Amino acid sequence: MGILNIAAVDLGASSGRIMLSTYHIDNQAISLEEIHRFKNQFISQNGHDCWDLLALEKEIVTGLRKILDSGKPLHSIGIDTWGVDYVLLDKNGEVVAPTYAYRDHRTDGVMQKVQSELGKETIYRKTGIQFLTFNTLYQLKAMVDENPQWLSLVKDFVMIPDYLNYRLTGVINREYTNATTTQLVNVNTDSWDSALLEYLGLPASWFGRIRHPGHQVGLWNNRIPVMSIASHDTASAVISAPLSDENAAYLCSGTWSLMGLDTTTPCTNDTAMNSNITNEGGIDGHYRVLKNIMGLWLFNRLCTERSITDIPALVKQAEAEPAFQSLINPNAECFLNPPSMVEAIQQYCREHNQTVPKTTAQLTRCIFDSLAMLYRKTALELAELQGKPISALHIVGGGSQNEFLNQLCADLCGMDVFVGPIEASVLGNVGCQLMALDQIRSVAEFRQLVVKSFPLKQFKNRPHFMPASFLETKWHEFCALH
């Protein structure tokens, strides 16, 4: 029986791992094995939060060598990471400046300045990308204004997964799905927008030609193909999300929650702009029409601050707390990277005349209730954009293991929720490699393969899970926070 061994390098903002996928060609089944896992965290450089590129590269190579040392032949490699962050290279391919993390505060106030100079509508019509303070457009504006001395040294601008591919192969490739997160790619041409580059005062030669995924970038160790995949982790996750029909939505649940539609056309009208909906690039001519929700970042930070190690026990305690006693807007800027998440939540509740959560369980319940409310709000916005109710919601990613939040989501959104796969970004990474290797013909075919290998779990909507009048009151209170 023919077997392909595929390495998926999946890097998140707090951890990374190298997974080995074994694809059985004859019966079309996929298995996953975790080979190497490591922490990814900010390092401080001159008072700024930055990424440690050397450490990331070292850990990736360590994981790949573990596969080779096991005696298994490796047939291809793919790398996916988070979006928006970038690396500047000089003529020798060396890193020019710190690689800032998107939660660094140097972009505070920059988005508002750029909007005032270019016009919010102009930016959105060009790019279709939601307005987030850390978008690459604003990171580059901050760099140009604060460190113009770097400009003469730079030859190439690359996104982080493209940089890591370059370190493995010596070849620079600009992958489409991650490039679109920059808010610098024209949604109508799939190329860098020349007017935005001119506004920044940056030469087009830095940015090169964007290429869609599905080809070989180069070779690692002069023999193992490194594939260009959907290198933004959400793009990979959506590829593996087994959507039940064309009116279904996905929710990639993790540090961030990304809720959206898989469409063949972008949506850049006023309704989409006012709802801060983004149109990120997918594969096969598709777009990820979605919204960023701060997600389990708030909960993760809470657990870190309160030194919580038994996560399931805390979730059970939160479930026993009274519902909707305190509500926050998870996307409020004060929760992006506060010194203390506990204090940020409590201060927000004080400022909005709400009961202040004090215990860890109360804080957790506040986070989960608020996330579920925001999921409902976003689902309604997406339904309005597509002109039809959302038929079902598919939750994928590590956060899908939180069954309490899954059920809250089903109840508040008023629809059945299907959960799985957990390893969505890894599987999408693998799926792209299988397509590049001519083993799988399409995303639809790969999604069928995913369900076959990783069965889904269903959470039924409970229309009467709490009194309708109470829920309606809390819904209006939540909407007033936006």
JONOR-V775666 format. One record per residue. N is the residue number from 1. D_CENTER is the distance of its C-alpha to the mean C-alpha in whole Angstrom. Layout:
{{N/D_CENTER} {N/D_CENTER}}
This chain:
{{1/36} {2/33} {3/30} {4/27} {5/26} {6/22} {7/20} {8/16} {9/15} {10/12} {11/11} {12/8} {13/9} {14/12} {15/13} {16/14} {17/16} {18/18} {19/18} {20/21} {21/21} {22/25} {23/25} {24/29} {25/30} {26/33} {27/32} {28/28} {29/26} {30/23} {31/23} {32/21} {33/22} {34/21} {35/22} {36/21} {37/19} {38/19} {39/17} {40/15} {41/16} {42/17} {43/21} {44/23} {45/25} {46/27} {47/26} {48/22} {49/19} {50/18} {51/17} {52/19} {53/19} {54/22} {55/21} {56/18} {57/20} {58/23} {59/21} {60/20} {61/23} {62/25} {63/23} {64/24} {65/27} {66/27} {67/27} {68/30} {69/32} {70/32} {71/33} {72/31} {73/31} {74/27} {75/27} {76/23} {77/20} {78/17} {79/14} {80/10} {81/8} {82/6} {83/7} {84/10} {85/12} {86/15} {87/18} {88/22} {89/25} {90/28} {91/31} {92/31} {93/27} {94/27} {95/25} {96/26} {97/24} {98/22} {99/18} {100/17} {101/14} {102/12} {103/14} {104/17} {105/20} {106/21} {107/19} {108/21} {109/23} {110/22} {111/20} {112/23} {113/26} {114/24} {115/24} {116/28} {117/28} {118/27} {119/26} {120/23} {121/24} {122/25} {123/21} {124/20} {125/22} {126/22} {127/18} {128/17} {129/14} {130/13} {131/15} {132/13} {133/15} {134/13} {135/13} {136/15} {137/17} {138/18} {139/18} {140/20} {141/23} {142/23} {143/24} {144/26} {145/28} {146/28} {147/28} {148/30} {149/32} {150/29} {151/29} {152/32} {153/31} {154/28} {155/28} {156/24} {157/21} {158/18} {159/14} {160/14} {161/13} {162/16} {163/18} {164/18} {165/19} {166/22} {167/23} {168/23} {169/25} {170/26} {171/25} {172/23} {173/20} {174/18} {175/16} {176/15} {177/11} {178/10} {179/13} {180/12} {181/10} {182/13} {183/15} {184/18} {185/18} {186/20} {187/19} {188/22} {189/23} {190/20} {191/21} {192/21} {193/23} {194/26} {195/27} {196/24} {197/25} {198/28} {199/27} {200/26} {201/29} {202/27} {203/28} {204/27} {205/28} {206/25} {207/22} {208/24} {209/23} {210/20} {211/20} {212/18} {213/17} {214/20} {215/22} {216/24} {217/23} {218/26} {219/27} {220/26} {221/30} {222/31} {223/31} {224/27} {225/25} {226/22} {227/20} {228/18} {229/15} {230/12} {231/11} {232/7} {233/6} {234/4} {235/8} {236/9} {237/9} {238/10} {239/13} {240/14} {241/14} {242/17} {243/18} {244/22} {245/23} {246/22} {247/21} {248/19} {249/15} {250/12} {251/10} {252/8} {253/9} {254/8} {255/8} {256/6} {257/7} {258/7} {259/10} {260/12} {261/14} {262/15} {263/17} {264/20} {265/20} {266/18} {267/19} {268/20} {269/23} {270/24} {271/23} {272/19} {273/20} {274/21} {275/18} {276/16} {277/14} {278/12} {279/13} {280/11} {281/13} {282/13} {283/16} {284/19} {285/19} {286/17} {287/14} {288/11} {289/13} {290/11} {291/10} {292/8} {293/10} {294/10} {295/10} {296/12} {297/12} {298/15} {299/17} {300/16} {301/17} {302/20} {303/21} {304/21} {305/24} {306/26} {307/26} {308/25} {309/25} {310/26} {311/22} {312/24} {313/27} {314/25} {315/23} {316/27} {317/29} {318/26} {319/27} {320/30} {321/30} {322/31} {323/28} {324/27} {325/29} {326/27} {327/24} {328/22} {329/19} {330/16} {331/15} {332/18} {333/18} {334/20} {335/17} {336/15} {337/17} {338/20} {339/23} {340/23} {341/21} {342/24} {343/26} {344/23} {345/23} {346/27} {347/28} {348/25} {349/28} {350/31} {351/30} {352/29} {353/33} {354/31} {355/32} {356/30} {357/29} {358/30} {359/30} {360/27} {361/27} {362/27} {363/24} {364/22} {365/24} {366/23} {367/19} {368/19} {369/21} {370/20} {371/16} {372/18} {373/20} {374/17} {375/16} {376/19} {377/19} {378/16} {379/18} {380/21} {381/19} {382/18} {383/21} {384/23} {385/21} {386/22} {387/25} {388/25} {389/24} {390/21} {391/23} {392/21} {393/17} {394/16} {395/13} {396/12} {397/10} {398/12} {399/12} {400/14} {401/17} {402/18} {403/21} {404/22} {405/19} {406/19} {407/22} {408/22} {409/19} {410/22} {411/24} {412/23} {413/21} {414/25} {415/24} {416/23} {417/20} {418/19} {419/17} {420/16} {421/16} {422/14} {423/13} {424/11} {425/9} {426/13} {427/15} {428/13} {429/13} {430/17} {431/17} {432/17} {433/19} {434/22} {435/22} {436/22} {437/25} {438/27} {439/26} {440/24} {441/25} {442/22} {443/19} {444/21} {445/23} {446/20} {447/19} {448/23} {449/23} {450/20} {451/22} {452/25} {453/24} {454/21} {455/23} {456/21} {457/22} {458/23} {459/23} {460/26} {461/26} {462/29} {463/31} {464/33} {465/31} {466/32} {467/35} {468/34} {469/35} {470/34} {471/30} {472/31} {473/32} {474/29} {475/27} {476/29} {477/28} {478/25} {479/25} {480/27} {481/24} {482/22}}
